Amino acid sequence: MIEELEKEGHLQSHNFSILVEQYVHKHHCSYMDAIISICEEEEIELDSMRGVVDTNIKEKIMYEDKELRMMKDNDLPEPLF
């Protein structure tokens, strides 16, 4: 999967973003889960992808994180005092 997207031995940020978007839509998962799954399937160190994830995907991950935090805050019980 990754091999087809590599150009001159390096994975391009744009190509990786397309792969992540396709994975998210196909598997109905979060962007972070998609990146982790792709790295696991391709046996790629997650740390090595830091420079490949573009701003658009980073923003989507931050948005998902914010939404999850808001949901968790809403699920907390009311304080007793």
ChimeraX attribute file (.defattr): number of C-alpha atoms within 10 A of each C-alpha:
attribute: neighborCount
match mode: 1-to-1
recipient: residues
	/A:1	9
	/A:2	15
	/A:3	10
	/A:4	8
	/A:5	17
	/A:6	14
	/A:7	10
	/A:8	7
	/A:9	8
	/A:10	11
	/A:11	17
	/A:12	16
	/A:13	18
	/A:14	14
	/A:15	18
	/A:16	21
	/A:17	20
	/A:18	13
	/A:19	17
	/A:20	23
	/A:21	16
	/A:22	13
	/A:23	19
	/A:24	17
	/A:25	12
	/A:26	10
	/A:27	10
	/A:28	11
	/A:29	12
	/A:30	18
	/A:31	22
	/A:32	18
	/A:33	16
	/A:34	21
	/A:35	22
	/A:36	17
	/A:37	17
	/A:38	19
	/A:39	17
	/A:40	12
	/A:41	11
	/A:42	12
	/A:43	9
	/A:44	14
	/A:45	11
	/A:46	13
	/A:47	8
	/A:48	9
	/A:49	16
	/A:50	9
	/A:51	10
	/A:52	15
	/A:53	17
	/A:54	16
	/A:55	11
	/A:56	11
	/A:57	19
	/A:58	14
	/A:59	12
	/A:60	14
	/A:61	16
	/A:62	14
	/A:63	12
	/A:64	15
	/A:65	14
	/A:66	12
	/A:67	12
	/A:68	12
	/A:69	12
	/A:70	11
	/A:71	11
	/A:72	10
	/A:73	10
	/A:74	10
	/A:75	9
	/A:76	8
	/A:77	7
	/A:78	7
	/A:79	5
	/A:80	4
	/A:81	3
